Amino acid sequence: MKHEIIIIGAGLTGLTIAYLLHKKGVKATIIESRDRVGGRIYTLKTETHSNLELGATWFGNKHTNLKHLLDELNIGYFQQYQEGESALVFNTMVPPHLFVTNPNNEKSYRIKNGSKAIVDSLSKAILGSIILNQKIKQISDKGSYLELTSTNGYVYRANNVIITMPQKLLLSQILFKPELPLELVKTMKSTHTWMGDSIKFVLSYKTPFWREAGKSGMVISQIGAVTEVYDHSNYQKNEFALMGFVNQNLRSYSKEDRKSKIIEYLSKYISLEVQNYMDYKEKDWSLDNSTLTKEESDRVSIHPEYGNPVFNKKFMNDKLYIAGTETSKLFGGYMEGAVSSAIYTLSDL
């Protein structure tokens, strides 16, 4: 069986492309290596909380393509809580700088019922054309079509293939026959994988004790166990949590030791009540082999500039497209970048 379009990767870019094609009456098949959809959108449900974000979380008013998609899918969103006193930590030897966020600052938003709400809605809309637990190892140009071979022996054929997985990862996992152009290969090798070097954590609580004490729950730190922490309570205001990013220097620690360092740090800069948590969850994205290569995970990168023009080209005789948030010049590395990449790719298909 030959497919008209195969999309590799069921993250936000891949799902959005499939959804937009479905609206045009074109069916696309998505092949995903994970056992779930969403990619770097990862909303966790626990016994105590419904929607804890360990992946993509925020967006702003400038992210117009994402907001339009949310509105079209009838998915609500709410403003990130920032009321009250916040702390900026420059040095552990001196008190933190305390401040109150200017209400006129640019607003950040979160998706009601978790970022997975957009993933679930898109998946439902494209009606069962997603194949999970399939990792593509080779793509060959057969002239009038491309042939894809999976690691467990399945062979797929398609008139067009759109790869939405992180660029370094696709180079390490997929063999191309013939080889891709050197310019593209060099660019993909130098493209940092968004979220790949992050460790995110969530501490859940029975009550928002920081709010009750007039604090926002926000801590921005240049040192110590965490780099950023924010209120992560839900929009219904009946599930309460703090979520943030772990200092990468703690990557070599055990999960328990990392948790202890985080709680000790937040006890100092938020409240001793931090210690009365209900649950602790974390995700080290560098250990996710559907996000990062082992070689890449050994190195720490800074947030780069995305959207190299080479990604706008088509390859393998105009049958192969490269997409994803890192390929978007517009808000690359954000959910907006993923949606923008999907829209651009579809315009060129």
Residue pairs with C-beta under 8 A, 6 or more apart in sequence:
1 157
2 145
2 157
2 158
2 159
3 28
3 29
3 156
3 157
3 158
3 159
4 26
4 27
4 28
4 158
4 159
4 160
5 21
5 26
5 27
5 28
5 29
5 158
5 159
5 160
5 161
5 162
5 349
6 28
6 29
6 30
6 31
6 146
6 148
6 156
6 158
6 160
6 161
6 162
7 14
7 17
7 18
7 28
7 29
7 30
7 31
7 161
7 162
7 163
7 164
8 14
8 30
8 31
8 32
8 136
8 148
8 161
8 162
8 163
8 164
8 165
8 170
9 30
9 31
9 32
9 39
9 163
9 164
9 165
9 324
10 30
10 32
10 34
10 37
10 38
10 39
10 123
10 130
10 132
11 37
11 38
11 39
11 40
11 41
11 164
11 165
11 324
11 338
12 38
12 39
12 40
12 41
12 56
12 118
12 119
12 122
12 325
12 335
12 338
12 339
12 342
13 39
13 164
13 323
13 324
13 325
13 338
13 339
13 341
13 342
13 345
14 30
14 32
14 39
14 162
14 164
14 323
14 342
15 30
15 37
15 119
15 122
15 123
15 126
16 69
16 122
16 338
16 339
16 342
16 343
17 28
17 162
17 164
17 323
17 342
17 345
17 346
18 28
18 30
18 122
18 126
18 129
19 122
19 125
19 126
20 342
20 343
20 346
21 27
21 28
21 346
21 349
22 28
22 125
22 126
22 127
27 129
28 126
28 129
28 162
29 129
29 130
29 131
29 156
29 158
30 126
30 129
30 130
30 131
31 131
31 134
31 136
31 148
31 150
31 156
32 130
32 131
32 132
32 133
32 134
33 133
33 134
33 135
33 136
33 165
33 290
34 132
34 133
34 290
35 132
35 133
36 132
37 119
37 123
37 130
37 132
38 55
38 115
38 116
38 119
39 55
39 164
39 290
39 291
40 55
40 56
40 194
40 195
40 285
40 291
41 55
41 56
41 115
41 116
41 118
41 119
41 335
42 53
42 54
42 55
42 56
42 116
42 283
43 51
43 52
43 53
43 54
43 55
43 114
43 115
43 116
44 51
44 52
44 53
44 54
44 202
44 281
45 51
45 52
46 52
46 204
46 279
46 281
47 279
48 204
48 239
48 278
48 279
49 202
49 204
49 234
49 239
49 241
49 279
50 113
50 114
50 234
50 239
51 113
51 114
51 116
51 234
51 239
52 114
52 202
52 204
52 232
52 241
52 243
52 281
53 110
53 114
53 115
53 200
53 202
53 232
53 243
54 200
54 202
54 281
54 282
54 283
55 115
55 195
55 200
55 283
55 285
56 115
56 195
56 334
56 335
57 110
57 115
57 243
58 80
58 108
58 109
58 110
59 66
59 67
59 77
59 108
59 109
59 334
59 335
59 336
60 106
60 107
60 108
60 109
61 67
61 106
61 107
62 106
62 331
62 336
63 331
63 334
63 335
63 336
64 336
65 330
65 336
65 339
65 340
65 343
66 335
66 336
66 339
67 77
69 118
69 339
70 76
70 77
70 111
70 118
73 118
73 121
73 122
73 125
75 111
75 112
75 117
75 118
75 121
76 111
76 112
76 235
77 109
77 110
77 111
77 112
78 109
78 110
78 112
78 235
79 107
79 108
79 109
80 107
80 108
80 109
80 110
80 230
80 231
81 211
81 216
81 217
81 230
81 231
81 233
82 101
82 108
82 216
82 218
82 231
83 101
83 211
83 216
84 100
84 210
84 211
84 214
84 215
84 216
84 217
85 98
85 99
85 100
85 214
85 215
85 216
86 98
86 99
86 100
86 101
86 215
86 216
86 218
86 219
86 220
87 96
87 97
87 98
87 99
87 218
87 219
87 220
87 269
87 270
88 96
88 97
88 98
88 99
88 219
88 220
88 221
89 96
89 97
89 219
89 220
89 221
89 222
89 223
89 224
89 269
90 96
90 97
90 222
90 223
91 223
92 223
92 224
96 219
96 269
100 216
101 216
101 218
110 235
111 117
111 118
112 235
115 335
118 335
123 130
134 150
134 152
134 154
135 150
135 151
135 152
135 173
136 148
136 149
136 150
136 151
136 173
136 174
137 149
137 150
137 151
137 173
137 174
137 175
138 148
138 149
138 174
138 175
138 176
138 177
139 146
139 147
139 148
139 149
139 161
139 174
139 175
139 176
139 177
139 316
139 320
140 146
140 147
140 149
140 176
140 177
141 177
141 178
141 316
141 317
141 319
142 157
143 317
144 159
145 157
145 158
145 159
145 319
146 157
146 158
146 159
146 160
146 161
146 316
146 319
146 320
147 155
147 156
147 157
148 155
148 156
148 157
148 158
148 161
149 155
149 156
150 156
158 319
159 319
160 319
160 320
160 321
160 349
161 316
161 319
161 320
161 321
162 320
162 321
162 322
162 323
162 345
162 349
163 170
163 174
163 320
163 321
163 322
163 323
163 324
164 323
164 324
164 341
165 173
165 290
165 324
166 191
166 193
166 194
166 196
166 291
166 292
166 324
166 326
167 187
167 188
167 189
167 191
167 193
167 322
167 324
167 326
167 327
168 188
168 189
168 191
168 193
168 292
168 293
168 296
169 193
169 290
169 291
169 292
169 293
170 188
170 322
171 185
171 188
171 189
172 293
172 295
176 316
178 316
179 185
180 315
181 315
183 310
184 310
184 313
184 315
184 322
187 308
187 310
187 311
188 322
191 304
191 306
191 308
191 326
192 301
192 302
192 303
192 304
192 326
193 291
193 292
193 296
193 326
194 303
194 306
194 325
194 326
194 332
194 333
195 285
195 291
196 285
196 286
196 291
196 292
196 296
196 297
196 301
197 248
197 285
197 286
197 292
197 297
197 300
197 301
198 245
198 284
198 285
198 286
199 245
199 246
199 248
199 250
199 251
199 258
199 282
199 283
199 284
199 285
199 286
200 243
200 244
200 245
200 246
200 282
200 283
200 285
201 226
201 243
201 244
201 245
201 246
201 258
201 259
201 262
201 280
201 281
201 282
202 232
202 241
202 242
202 243
202 279
202 280
202 281
202 282
203 241
203 242
203 243
203 262
203 263
203 266
203 274
203 277
203 279
203 280
204 239
204 240
204 241
204 277
204 278
204 279
204 280
204 281
205 240
205 241
205 242
205 273
205 276
205 277
205 278
206 240
206 276
206 278
207 240
208 217
208 231
208 233
208 237
208 240
209 271
209 273
210 216
210 217
210 231
210 242
210 270
210 271
210 273
211 217
211 231
211 233
213 271
215 270
215 271
216 230
216 231
217 229
217 230
217 231
217 232
217 242
217 270
218 228
218 229
218 230
218 231
219 226
219 228
219 229
219 244
219 266
219 269
219 270
220 227
220 228
221 227
221 228
221 247
221 265
221 269
223 247
224 247
224 265
225 246
225 247
225 250
225 258
225 261
225 262
225 264
225 265
226 244
226 245
226 246
226 247
226 262
226 265
226 266
227 244
227 245
227 246
227 247
228 244
228 245
229 242
229 243
229 244
229 245
229 266
229 270
230 242
230 243
230 244
231 241
231 242
232 241
232 242
232 243
233 239
233 240
233 241
242 266
242 270
242 274
246 258
246 262
246 282
248 300
250 257
250 258
250 261
251 284
251 286
253 261
255 282
258 282
259 280
259 282
263 274
263 275
263 277
266 274
267 274
267 275
285 291
285 292
286 292
286 296
286 297
287 297
303 333
305 332
306 325
306 326
306 327
306 328
306 329
306 332
306 333
306 337
307 326
307 327
307 328
307 329
307 330
307 332
307 337
308 327
309 329
311 322
311 323
311 327
312 344
312 348
314 320
314 321
314 348
315 321
315 322
321 345
321 348
321 349
323 341
323 342
323 344
323 345
324 338
324 341
325 332
325 333
325 334
325 335
325 337
325 338
325 341
326 332
326 333
326 337
327 341
328 336
328 337
328 338
328 340
328 341
328 344
330 336
330 337
330 340
331 337
331 340
